Amino acid sequence: MAYKEIPQSIQILMNKVTEKSKENPRWAENFNASFSNTLLTTVKKQADGTTFLLTGDIPAMWLRDSTAQVRPYLLVAKEDKDISDMIAGVVEKQLQYVNLDPYANAFNEEANSAGHQDDHTEMNPWIWERKYEIDSLCYPVQLSYLLYKETGRTDQFNETFKEAVKKILALWKVEQNHENSPYNFERDTWREEDTLVNDGKGSPIGVTGMTWSGFRPSDDRCIYNYLVPSNMFAVVVLDYLKEIYTEIVKEPSIVDEVTELREEIQSGIEKFAKVKNAAGETVYAYEVDGLGNYSIMDDSNVPSLLAAPYLGYCAEDDDVYLATRETILSKENPYFYEGKYAKGIGSSHTPENYVWPIALAMEGLTTSDKSEKKRILDLLVENDAGTNLMHEGFDVDNPNNYTREWFSWANMMFCELVLDYYDLRIKK
């Protein structure tokens, strides 16, 4: 069952934002619509105590999206046990899915064979899609950890969690040398972004210490399969696991395994992911292959290079990050678009000249400049096409042209930026 009405704790927070937004009433209007929309339309509590989350207009649960969809609710989880239980239910469901198949990115509510069952990979009736993306394994660990930091809750670190962690670590180590991988993926499609080359194994790569990814967080394939922002996220998550297994679960052998893998991935980033931009400055590449090839770009979905401080990988004022940020927020990034109504980062996943509210919100979440946050919030509400909600992407020259009317992740990223503007942030 979904929520039939807004819980009191959520309403109190919405009232607080409304009060703070007297000079910016459109922010409150969109915040209240978006913040309530996820609870009322996507949350489906299950009989076993777990929580299934629709991504929005697609009847499946993404490991990535579902974390971002509930993350802002952590602000009330400490004082509202029902919200805390709902989020813990998301974690348990995510980890059950990871244990079912750590290579899959999206799952069905039941074993109903919905989704992309004709893909050439090891599908089963629970799996909506089996595009392997590093971040799909990062997000459930992140949500487990943030729930602990915000509430002190530790029951999520159960046998389901421990089994999933072992599978995640094993997979990431196998994918440090993709030649040893059992994974392949091909889709019969005209859209080349939806299938892997080389009989479903992906492009040639060298061993770097980083871990391989078949697809980006956009669900589009990688060109060079060491996806740098996702490896950054893996480093952060491995630090979380080190803390969890040192202070809570207390398994020294896992701590040693996590520490070694973390250092190998981080060393790979340092050695292979730092390249020169057009101005000769050192920046992070978006993807590399360990053979000398790389791409200078960024994508709207998180993890992204833009999101590195948000993820906890580096500080906002880190020199390489700042040079990278300036580069990807410029025409040197082929997915940076600027038009009559907006400018920002788009994606190969949507049409040319469409920018994403997720990326715009992330631009605001990774600066300390309140005036810049305000500019972005104003831009977002002015370009919502009169819906009071966010979309996947919209045309920089005509915001009435947009993709995905119902996209919970984008709604909640807008909400997180509003909360951030008013210094209401979850613990990290």
Residue pairs with C-beta under 8 A, 6 or more apart in sequence:
1 44
1 45
2 39
2 40
2 41
2 42
2 43
2 44
2 45
3 39
3 40
3 43
4 40
6 14
6 36
6 39
6 40
7 39
7 80
7 82
7 83
8 80
9 76
9 79
9 80
9 83
10 35
10 36
10 39
10 73
10 76
10 80
10 83
12 76
13 35
13 75
13 76
13 424
14 31
14 32
14 35
14 36
16 424
17 27
17 28
17 31
17 32
17 35
17 418
17 419
17 422
17 424
18 28
18 31
18 32
20 422
21 27
21 28
21 31
21 418
24 374
24 377
24 378
26 378
26 381
26 382
27 377
27 381
27 418
29 381
29 388
30 380
30 381
30 384
30 388
30 389
30 390
30 414
31 414
31 415
31 418
33 388
33 389
33 411
34 388
34 389
34 390
34 411
34 412
34 414
34 415
35 72
35 411
35 412
35 415
37 389
37 408
37 411
38 69
38 70
38 408
38 411
38 412
39 73
41 54
41 56
41 406
41 408
42 53
42 54
42 55
42 56
42 69
42 408
43 51
43 53
43 86
44 51
44 52
44 53
44 54
44 109
45 51
45 52
45 86
45 89
46 52
46 89
46 93
49 85
49 89
49 92
50 89
50 90
50 92
50 93
50 96
51 86
51 87
51 89
51 90
51 92
51 93
52 61
52 93
52 109
53 61
53 65
53 66
53 69
53 70
53 90
53 93
53 408
54 60
54 61
54 408
55 61
55 62
55 65
55 66
55 69
55 106
55 407
55 408
55 409
56 404
56 406
56 407
56 408
56 409
57 404
57 405
57 406
57 407
58 106
58 128
59 108
59 109
59 114
60 106
60 107
60 108
60 109
60 114
60 115
60 128
60 129
61 93
61 97
61 106
61 107
61 108
61 109
61 128
62 105
62 106
62 136
63 94
63 97
63 98
63 105
63 106
63 107
63 136
63 137
63 139
63 140
64 105
64 133
64 135
64 136
64 139
64 217
64 301
64 302
65 408
65 409
66 90
66 93
66 94
66 139
67 90
67 94
67 139
67 140
67 142
67 143
68 139
68 302
68 409
68 412
68 413
69 408
69 409
69 412
70 86
70 87
70 90
70 143
70 412
71 143
71 146
71 412
71 416
71 426
72 412
72 415
72 416
72 419
72 426
73 83
73 86
73 87
74 87
74 146
74 147
74 150
74 151
74 426
75 150
75 419
75 424
75 426
76 83
77 83
77 84
77 87
77 147
77 150
77 151
78 84
78 150
78 151
78 152
84 147
84 151
84 153
87 143
87 147
88 147
88 153
88 155
88 156
90 143
91 140
91 143
91 144
91 147
91 156
91 161
92 156
92 158
92 160
94 139
94 140
94 143
95 140
95 144
95 160
95 161
95 163
95 164
96 160
97 104
97 107
97 126
98 137
98 140
98 164
98 167
98 168
99 160
99 163
99 164
99 167
100 107
100 124
100 126
100 127
101 122
101 124
101 126
101 127
101 130
102 137
102 164
102 167
102 168
102 171
103 121
103 122
103 130
103 132
103 171
103 183
104 127
104 128
104 129
104 130
104 131
104 132
104 136
105 129
105 130
105 131
105 132
105 133
105 136
105 215
105 219
106 115
106 127
106 128
106 129
106 131
107 126
107 127
107 128
108 114
108 115
108 125
108 126
108 127
108 128
110 126
111 124
111 125
111 126
112 125
113 125
114 128
115 127
115 128
115 129
116 123
116 128
116 129
116 130
116 187
117 123
117 125
118 187
118 188
119 129
119 130
119 185
119 186
119 187
120 184
120 185
120 186
120 187
120 188
120 200
121 130
121 183
121 184
121 185
121 186
121 200
122 130
123 130
129 219
130 185
131 185
131 214
131 215
131 219
132 183
132 185
132 213
132 214
132 215
133 213
133 214
133 215
133 216
133 217
133 219
133 230
134 172
134 211
134 213
134 227
134 230
134 231
134 233
134 234
135 217
135 230
135 233
135 302
135 303
137 168
137 171
137 172
137 237
138 230
138 233
138 234
138 236
138 237
138 303
140 164
141 165
141 168
141 237
141 240
141 241
142 233
142 236
142 237
142 240
144 156
144 157
144 161
144 244
145 237
145 240
145 243
145 244
146 426
146 427
146 428
147 153
147 156
148 154
148 156
148 157
148 244
148 248
149 426
149 427
149 428
150 426
150 427
154 248
157 244
157 248
157 249
162 249
165 241
165 254
169 254
169 257
169 258
169 261
172 211
172 234
172 261
172 265
173 211
173 261
174 180
174 181
174 182
175 181
175 183
175 211
175 212
175 213
176 207
176 209
176 210
176 211
176 212
176 264
177 207
178 201
178 202
178 205
178 212
178 225
181 201
181 212
183 214
184 196
184 199
184 200
184 201
185 195
185 196
185 200
185 214
186 195
186 196
186 199
186 200
187 194
187 195
188 195
189 195
192 221
193 220
193 221
193 348
193 349
194 219
194 220
194 221
195 221
196 202
196 214
196 221
197 203
198 204
202 212
202 214
202 221
202 222
202 225
203 222
203 223
203 224
203 225
203 289
204 289
204 291
205 212
205 224
205 225
205 226
205 289
205 290
205 291
206 289
206 290
206 291
207 290
208 226
208 268
208 271
208 272
208 288
208 290
209 264
209 265
209 267
209 268
209 271
209 272
210 226
210 228
210 231
210 265
210 268
210 269
210 272
210 273
210 288
210 290
211 226
211 231
211 234
211 265
212 225
212 226
213 222
213 225
213 226
213 227
213 230
214 221
214 222
214 225
215 221
215 222
216 222
216 227
216 230
216 299
216 301
217 230
217 299
217 301
217 302
217 303
217 304
218 299
218 300
218 301
218 347
218 348
218 349
219 349
220 299
220 347
220 348
220 349
222 287
223 287
223 295
224 287
224 288
224 289
224 293
224 294
224 295
225 287
225 289
226 268
226 272
226 273
226 287
226 288
226 289
226 290
227 286
227 287
228 269
228 273
228 284
228 285
228 286
228 287
228 288
228 305
229 284
229 286
229 298
229 303
229 304
229 305
229 307
229 308
229 311
230 303
231 265
231 268
231 269
231 273
232 269
232 303
232 308
232 311
232 313
232 314
233 303
233 311
233 313
234 265
235 262
235 265
235 266
235 269
235 313
236 311
236 312
236 313
238 258
238 259
238 261
238 262
238 265
239 262
239 312
241 254
241 258
242 255
242 258
242 259
242 262
245 251
245 252
245 254
245 255
245 258
246 255
269 284
272 288
272 290
273 284
273 285
273 288
273 294
274 282
274 283
274 284
274 285
274 320
275 282
275 283
275 284
275 285
275 288
275 294
275 296
276 282
276 283
277 283
277 296
277 323
277 327
277 332
278 296
278 327
278 332
281 323
281 327
282 320
282 323
283 296
283 320
283 323
283 324
283 327
284 305
284 308
284 320
284 321
284 324
285 294
285 295
285 296
286 294
286 295
286 296
286 297
286 298
286 299
286 305
287 294
287 295
288 294
288 295
296 327
296 328
296 332
296 333
297 328
297 333
297 334
297 335
298 304
298 305
298 306
298 328
298 333
298 335
298 336
298 345
298 359
299 335
299 345
299 347
299 348
299 349
300 335
300 345
300 346
300 347
300 349
300 355
300 356
300 358
300 359
300 393
301 347
301 349
301 356
301 358
302 310
302 311
302 358
302 362
303 311
304 345
304 359
304 362
305 324
305 325
305 328
306 325
306 328
306 329
306 345
306 359
306 362
306 363
306 366
307 362
307 365
307 366
308 314
308 318
308 321
308 324
308 366
309 315
309 316
309 318
309 321
309 366
310 362
310 365
310 366
312 428
314 320
314 321
315 321
316 366
316 367
316 368
325 366
327 333
328 336
328 345
329 336
329 344
329 345
329 363
330 336
333 345
335 345
335 346
335 347
335 348
336 343
336 344
336 345
336 346
337 343
337 344
337 345
337 346
337 352
337 353
337 354
337 355
337 396
338 396
339 353
339 395
339 396
339 397
340 396
340 397
340 398
341 382
341 383
341 396
341 397
341 398
341 399
342 355
342 360
342 379
342 383
342 394
342 396
342 399
343 355
343 396
344 355
344 356
344 359
344 360
344 363
344 396
345 355
345 356
345 359
345 360
345 363
346 352
346 353
346 354
346 355
346 356
346 359
346 393
347 354
347 356
347 393
349 393
350 356
350 392
350 393
350 403
351 393
351 395
351 403
353 395
353 396
353 397
354 393
354 394
354 395
354 396
354 401
354 402
354 403
355 393
355 394
355 396
356 392
356 393
356 410
357 380
357 390
357 391
357 392
357 393
357 394
357 410
357 413
357 414
358 390
358 409
358 410
358 413
360 376
360 379
360 380
361 376
361 380
361 410
361 413
361 414
361 416
361 417
362 413
363 372
363 376
364 372
364 373
364 376
364 377
364 417
364 420
364 421
365 413
365 416
365 417
365 420
367 373
370 421
373 417
373 420
373 421
374 421
376 417
377 414
377 417
377 418
377 421
380 390
380 414
380 417
382 399
383 394
383 399
384 390
384 391
384 399
385 391
385 394
385 399
385 400
385 402
387 405
389 405
389 406
389 411
390 407
390 410
390 411
390 413
390 414
391 402
391 403
391 404
391 405
391 407
391 410
392 402
392 403
392 404
392 407
392 410
393 402
393 403
393 404
394 401
394 402
394 403
395 401
395 402
404 410
419 425
